[in-house]
Amino acid sequence: MSEDQNDNVAGDSERIAREVFGARFELAEAYHDLLAGQGTEWGLIGPREVPRLWERHLLNSVAFADLVPEGADVVDVGSGAGLPGVPLAIQRPDLGVTLLEPLLRRYNFLTQAVDNLGISERVAVERGRAEDYDGKFDIVTCRAVAPLEKLLPWVLGLLGRRGEVLALKGSSAADEVAAVQGFLKKNKLAAEIVGVRAHPESEVTSVVRVRRA
Ligand SMILES: C[S@@+](CC[C@H](N)C(=O)[O-])C[C@H]1O[C@@H](n2cnc3c(N)ncnc32)[C@H](O)[C@@H]1O
């Protein structure tokens, strides 16, 4: 893509992001700028991602927001630089969000980001691996952490009685769901694939939603 085309894509995405984040756009923009600056300096975001941060990262992170119930307690497993947990927390001030990340540099970035954005009252940062952590969360979110076959056994201990997993998966969703049929049955769980998008002009992506059957 030429630099001009890159500028067009980034400009369009910013316009869409203004609509999606509404009154919280400035906060989303502050997070966008943190990713583009410190996030790339610390090696958490590739420099080539910068022109597509809005569409591929921030907007993609809130594509499934309608599936998250009002006031839910959410844990974002393997949050990395805060995706999808931080954009979700920015767009949805009704949510309590815990960002769970084992790697020190990413954990440090997250604690600073949450502080800088002034959202630490309802966004907690924890250092750890999902499988070593217990909780009673309403929603477990994850993006690009592991295939469902690995991920589901790790996160079962984080789910409250009515808890759900929302795993952003894209094109691998159907194959991954097929591979965990035995695990789902054994644990009395059901999975469905839901097509979601942040905005009518955004691409549809797939979320795997796992609930108690
Ligand atoms: C490819 S990154 C994705 C980060 C972010 N979710 C995103 O979409 O940009 C995968 C992240 O999962 C974390 N991770 C790997 N294994 C994990 C585990 N067992 N529990 C929690 N996080 C884990 C890694 O440290 C890394 O930050």
PDBQT file of the ligand as one rigid body, heavy atoms in Angstrom, charges set to zero:
ROOT
HETATM    1  C1  LIG A 301       0.140 -12.514  20.558  1.00  0.00    +0.000 C 
HETATM    2  S1  LIG A 301      -0.041 -11.738  22.101  1.00  0.00    +0.000 S 
HETATM    3  C2  LIG A 301      -1.657 -11.011  21.962  1.00  0.00    +0.000 C 
HETATM    4  C3  LIG A 301      -1.809  -9.824  22.862  1.00  0.00    +0.000 C 
HETATM    5  C4  LIG A 301      -3.173  -9.130  22.766  1.00  0.00    +0.000 C 
HETATM    6  N1  LIG A 301      -4.238  -9.954  23.260  1.00  0.00    +0.000 N 
HETATM    7  C5  LIG A 301      -3.465  -8.690  21.351  1.00  0.00    +0.000 C 
HETATM    8  O1  LIG A 301      -4.432  -9.164  20.750  1.00  0.00    +0.000 OA
HETATM    9  O2  LIG A 301      -2.701  -7.868  20.808  1.00  0.00    +0.000 OA
HETATM   10  C6  LIG A 301      -0.352 -13.110  23.217  1.00  0.00    +0.000 C 
HETATM   11  C7  LIG A 301      -0.274 -12.714  24.678  1.00  0.00    +0.000 C 
HETATM   12  O3  LIG A 301      -0.732 -13.806  25.478  1.00  0.00    +0.000 OA
HETATM   13  C8  LIG A 301       0.093 -13.876  26.620  1.00  0.00    +0.000 C 
HETATM   14  N2  LIG A 301       0.010 -15.252  27.143  1.00  0.00    +0.000 N 
HETATM   15  C9  LIG A 301       0.602 -16.361  26.644  1.00  0.00    +0.000 A 
HETATM   16  N3  LIG A 301       0.282 -17.447  27.389  1.00  0.00    +0.000 NA
HETATM   17  C10 LIG A 301      -0.544 -17.010  28.379  1.00  0.00    +0.000 A 
HETATM   18  C11 LIG A 301      -1.205 -17.642  29.476  1.00  0.00    +0.000 A 
HETATM   19  N4  LIG A 301      -1.056 -18.937  29.711  1.00  0.00    +0.000 N 
HETATM   20  N5  LIG A 301      -1.985 -16.885  30.288  1.00  0.00    +0.000 NA
HETATM   21  C12 LIG A 301      -2.129 -15.553  30.047  1.00  0.00    +0.000 A 
HETATM   22  N6  LIG A 301      -1.520 -14.902  29.035  1.00  0.00    +0.000 NA
HETATM   23  C13 LIG A 301      -0.731 -15.611  28.218  1.00  0.00    +0.000 A 
HETATM   24  C14 LIG A 301       1.480 -13.478  26.112  1.00  0.00    +0.000 C 
HETATM   25  O4  LIG A 301       2.335 -13.048  27.143  1.00  0.00    +0.000 OA
HETATM   26  C15 LIG A 301       1.142 -12.370  25.123  1.00  0.00    +0.000 C 
HETATM   27  O5  LIG A 301       1.145 -11.094  25.710  1.00  0.00    +0.000 OA
ENDROOT
TORSDOF 0
